[in-house]
Amino acid sequence: VYKRQYQRRVHGVTVVVHGKSSDAPIAVTDDPYAVPKEMGIYKQVDSGCDLTASSIIQRVIKNRLEFEERNRIKEAKDAKLIHGTDKVEQEL
């Protein structure tokens, strides 16, 4: 939230920029950019990137689940190998 007190403390602020985002907005009672808009220094820009916090979180979750499945399969193979080796050693 940009407030007038920042403008007084930070001299020379001529623009406040916010990117276009496709994530659902958070429930905010006040527009966090109201002051810059009133001052005429607010600009919205489009970076051309569709990456959002939600898409990053979804990728992390998906990759974690895939990692866990790979590890489960690997652990099962390792357990079979260990048990199979034990049997061979017992036979010798």
Secondary structure, DSSP 8 states (H G I E B T S, - for coil): ---HHHHHHSTT---EEEE---S-----SS-TTHHHHHHT-EEEE--S----HHHHHHHHHHHHHHHHHHHHHHHHHHHHHHHHHHHHHHH-
